[in-house]
Amino acid sequence: MSMKAKLQRMKTHIAAEDDADGEESVPGNTERSSPQAGTDRAAEDAFKQLGFIPFSAAGEVSFRKKVFYPDQAEPGEKTAYERLNDMRSFWSQHSSSHALSFGNVAVENLLFFDTETTGLSQGAGNRIFLIGYARVFPDGTEVTQHILRGPADETAFLTGFLDDFHADDVIVSYNGKSFDWPQVKSRHAFMYRTLPELPQTAHIDLLHAARRLWKHELPSCRLAVVEEYKLNHPRMSDIPGRLAPILYFDYLHENDPFQLQGVISHHDQDVRSLITLYDHMSRLLFFPEKSLPSGEEHLQIGRWFLKESWLSNAEDHLFSAAEKGGRYAAGAYRELGYLYKKLKRPEQAKTMFMQAIEKTREPQADLWAEAAKIAEHSDKDLQNALYLAREGLKAADKTKSYKEKFRDDFEKRIGRLEEKVKRL
């Protein structure tokens, strides 16, 4: 069937979703050995071949799969559990306000979470058809996947997840705050009379962190791109996430769970990748001597710490970016200048501003202004302040943004300084 035809059929399914049946499957080299394809018995047998076990709730049936991946740490290397437990110890001694913090929550309560849905909108016609999450234990990682057999079984499907989700869990997702979790809340609100309570819990969204770190460096911040460029784990023969809804509607149409074998494999890797990504990000930020961030990463981490008011960490990363040199040094010196200004350390601030000016060919009118202010008010060096203001005026003439404002400010400053110098 052509892609155009599949997309057209997808519209039909969305319109008639309440009359459809649904199912799903997992990846691997599973061979089919079932009754006549397309029958309910064949679908149930296919689910079982794919590792899914049926369960009942509220008179409906859903399917759940659990897979345990033993830890395969190299000799001398810490396991994923040990590394996450190190972060738990770190967070228990530091501010819990950081976006990556999970406080003193047990590692087993981290829920590395993802969904697959029938569309990218958050409207009533969109449904979750696959919920998955990974939990990390001392001896390995357990991945649980819940699959929606069909729209008539949504209560059982969501109940299976909610029975395994608790208020002391912490969700770790990738775009989950904006997409996945609002979808869960929307479906729960729609069906709350027949479902267990949806706990309120903390949520760490790694997409926000990825954008802070790599939006200027990577082609995009899609999870697969981050995996390839930052985790050195490119996906091979992977089903793109955008095809998941089409394949799910193929399954609904043909009642054949094997249609979604690749989607389930993709989804399984998504939740396990979140564990590796969280660990990688945490070490870049808090243990850079072990993770060796690039100059760009040091700069962006420094800016992130400034925003979070972790000023000592910001200073360390910004100095590391400056020391690496290259095109990120000017930005690092600029941030250090404003940091020292905030800390009321004017001499260091002025030194950093001048270093930033020296490291770039772009006009830096604002930095000349900052340096001139320090020379005038802190150093009490009017001659130097006048020189810096005149240089700033030259830079203002070359700048593209706020040119007139800079010119007016510098002309007033120069006029005032010239009068002061005359009175010396």
N, C-alpha and C positions, 0 to 999 in steps of 0.2 A: 504493500500500500504506500502511495506517495506521502511525503510529509504534508503536503497541502491537504490531502484527504484526511490525514490523521488530525490535523488542526481543526478541520471542519467538524469532524466527529467529536472532538473535544468540546466544542461549543454545545453540541447536542446533549452530551452527557451532563454538562453543567446545568443545562436547563431542566433535564429530567433526572437529576441526581437522586431524588427521593424514590425513584422507581428502580434504581440500579442495585446490583450486588457487586461487592468488591473483594479483592484478594491481593496477595503479594507474595514475593519469593525472594530467595537469597542467592548470592553468587557461589561459584565453585564449579566443579565438574560433576554435579549431581545428574545422574541418569534418570530418565523418566521410566517408571514402571507402574502405570495406573490404568484404571478402567477407561472407557471411551472419553476422549478429551472433551472438555466443556461441561461435563456433568458435575453435580455437587460432590459426588463421591470421588471423582477424579481430582477435583480441586482440593478436597480435604487430604487425600493421599499425597498430593503434590506438596502441600504445606508440610506434612510430616516428613517427606523426603528432604525438604529444605531445612528441617530442624525446628519447625514451629510446632508448638503443642497447643491444642485447643483448650479453652477454659470457658466457663459459663458465668454470666452475671446478669441479673435482671431479666432472665429468660432469653438472653441473647448469647451469641457465641463469638469469641475473638481468638486470636492466635498470638502466642508469645514465644520468643526464642531467646535463650541464654547461651552465650558462648564464653568460655573462660580461656584467656590467653596467658599461659605461664610467663613470668618475667624472664627475659633472656639477656640480662645485664652481663657485660663482659667481666672477666675476672678483674677484681680491683675497682670496678665501677659500681656506683650505687644504683640500686633499683629505682624504678619510678616512684614507688611508695616511699623509699628513704629520702629521695630528693624532695618530694612534696612534704614529707614530714619535717625536713629542714626548713622549708618555707613556713610551715605551721609554727615552728619554734621562733622563727624570725618575726612573724606577724604578732605572736603573742607578746613580744617585747617592744613592738613599735605601734605607731598610730594605725588604727583600723580604718582610717578615712581614705587611704589610697585605693585607687580603682581596682588594683589587683589583690587587695587584701581579703583573706577569708578568716581573719581573726584567729581564734583558738579552736576553730571547728575541726573535728577529726577528719583525717584524710578520707576515710571511708564515706564521709558525708558530702564529698564533692561530687556533684552530678554533672558530668560532661555531656551536654544535652544538645540534641538536634531533632528537627522534624523534616518530613517531606509532605508537601501539600499539593492540592489539585490546581493551585494557581498562585500568583504572586500578590494578589490583592488581599485585603482584610475584610472583604464583604461577606454577607451571609451565604453566598453561593460557594465560598471557598472552604474546603475541609482539609483537615489533617488526615493523611492515610498511613503515615508511618511515624512512630515516636521511638526514639532510641536514646540510650544514655550508657555511659561507661562509669564504673566505679573501680577505684584502685585499692587493692588489698596487699598485704605484705608479700604474698606469693604470686601476684599477677593481677590482671585486669579482667573484669567481667563486663561484657556488653549485653545489654538487654534491648530487644526490639519488639515493639507491639505493632501489629498490622491490622488495618481495618478491612475485614472481609467484605463488607458492603455497607452502604449508608444505614441500613436497617439495624446494624450491629454496633452503632457508634457508642451506645451506653456501655456495653461490655468492653469495647476498645479503650475508652477513656478511664473506666473504672480500673482496668488492669494496671494502667499507669499510676493513677492516683493512689491505689493501694500500696504502691511501692515508693511513694514520694512523701516526705515528711517535712515538718516545719523547721527542723534543724539541719536540713540539707542546704547546700549552697549550689546554685545553678552556675555552670560555666558554659558559655555558648559562643557562637560566632554570628553576630547580628541578631541574637536572640531577644535582646531588649526591644528592638524595633519591629521584629517580625515574628519569630517563633513563639515567644511567650505571649504576646498579645493575641495570637491565634488560639493558644490554649485557653486563655482567659475568656475570649469571645465564645468559644464552643461551650466552655463550662457555664458561662452566664446564660446561654441559650438553653442548656439542659440541666441546670443546677438542681431541679427537683428530683432527678433520678440519679444524681452523682454524689460521691463523697465530697467533703469539703476540699476546696483548693487552698492549701496553706500559703501564707505570706512568707516569703523567704528572700535571702540575699541573692544577688545576681551579678556575676562578673561577665562582661561582654568583651571578648578578645578582639572583635573587629575594631572597636574604639581604640584599643591599644595599638593594633596593627596600623591603623591610619596615622596615629601619632608618630609612630616609628618610621614608617616606610612609604607614606603616600607620595613623597617626592622622589622616591628611589625606584619603586617597582612599577611595572606596567599597569597593574591594578592591585587591589588588596583582596581579591577573591581568595578563598581558602586554598584552592589548588595552586594558585600562583605563589602564595606565601610558602606553602609546602615545598614547592620546587626550588625557589630562590633562597629561602632562609632555613629550611629544615633539610635541604638536600635530599628530598624525597619526591621526585616527580611521579605523577600517576601514569601508569601504563595501561592502555586498553580500558580506560575508565568511561563510564556512562556520564555525560555531562548532566549536572543537576537540572538544567532547563528542560531536559527530555523526560524527567520523572513523571510529570503530570500526563504526558501523552502516553507513556508506557502503562501508567496506572489505568487510564481509560481503555487501553488495549486489553488489559486484564479484565476490566469490568465487562467489556464487550464479548470476550472469548471465554471468560471464566477459567483462565489458565494462569496459575500463579507463576509458572516459569517465565512469563513475560517480564517479570520484575526482578529476575535474578541479579542483573547488573545494578539495578537501583539499590537493592538491599546491600550489595557489596560496597557500593559507593558510600552509602549511609553509614555502614559499619566503620569504614575507614575515616569518615568525617569525625565521628565521636572519639575515636582513638587518637586522631591527630590533635584534637584539642588538648589532650594530656601533654603531648610533646611540646605543643606550642606554648602552653602556659608555663611549663618548666623553662623553655628557652627564653621567653620574655622576662621571666623573673630573674634569671641569671644575668641577662644583659643589664638589667636595671640595678640589681643589688650585689651581684658578684662578678663585676666586669673582668676581674683578673683571671677568671676561669672561662669566660665566654668570649673575650676579646672583641668587643664591639668595634665597628668601623668608625671613621671620623663623623660621617653623617649620623650614625646611630648615637654616638656620644652627644652630638649637638641636639638631636631631637629628644633624647632622654633628659638632657639638661633642661631643655625648655619645659618638658613635662613636669619635672621636679619643681621648677619655678612656679608653675601653675598650682601644684599641690602644696607649695610652701615648704618643701623639703630642701631648704636652702643649702645645707652642707653637701647633700648628695648632688644638687644641681651644680655647685661649684666644682666638685670633683670631676663630673662628666664634662663640663664645659672646658676645664683646663686640659683634659685629655683630648678633646676635639681640637683645641688650639695647638697643642703640642704635635698633633699629627700633621698639621699644616694643610696645604692644599686649599681647595675652594671653600672649605667649611670653617677655616680658621677665623676669617673676618666675622662671620656670624657668631662664633663662640666668644670672641673678644667683645663684640657688641653686647651680648647678653651678660657677660661678666661685668661690663661697665655699669649697666643698669642695676645689676645685683648689688654691686658695691655702693652705688648711689643710694639704693634702698636701705642698705646696712649702715649708711652714714660714714662711709670710708672714702672720702672724696679723693685723696691722692691716688689710691688704687683705682678708683673709678676713672679718673682722668687718664691714667696710664693705659687702661684697657680701651678707652675710647680712642686714644691716639694709635694704639696698635691696630684696632679695627680699621681706622682710616688708612693706615699704611698698607694693610693687607688686601685692599680692594681698589680697583680703578673706578668704581662707581662713585658718584658724588654722595657724600654723607653729611648733608647739611645739618641734620639733627645732632650728629655727634660733634661736629664743630661747635654747635651751640652749647651742648652740655659741657664740653671742655672749657669754653670761654666763661661760662658761669662759674665753674670751679676756680679757674684762674682769678676771676674778679672777687668772688665772695669768700673763698676758702684760703687761697694762696695770697690774696691781697696784692697780686701782681698785675697792675693795670696795663703795663706795656704788653705783657704776654696775652692778656685777655683781649686787648685791641688787635693784636696780630691774629689771634684765633678767630675773632669775629670777622675780620676782613677776609680771611681764608674761607670762612663759612659763607660769606656773601658770594664769593666766586663759585663755591659749590652750589649755592642756591640757584645761580644763573643756569646751571647745567642740569638741575634736577627736573623730573617730569611731574612730580606730585607736589602739591602745595607750594608751587614756585613763588607765587605772589606773597603768600603768608610768610614764607621764610625770608624773602627779600625785605618785607616791611619790618620784621622782627630784627633782622641783622642791621638794617639802616638805623633803626632807633637805638639799638645797642651800641653801634659804632659812634653815633652822635653823642650819646651820653658818656661813653668812655673817653672820647676826644676831649670833652669838656673837663673831665676829671684829670686827665693827663696834663692839660694846660695849667691846672691849679697846683700841680706838684711843685 
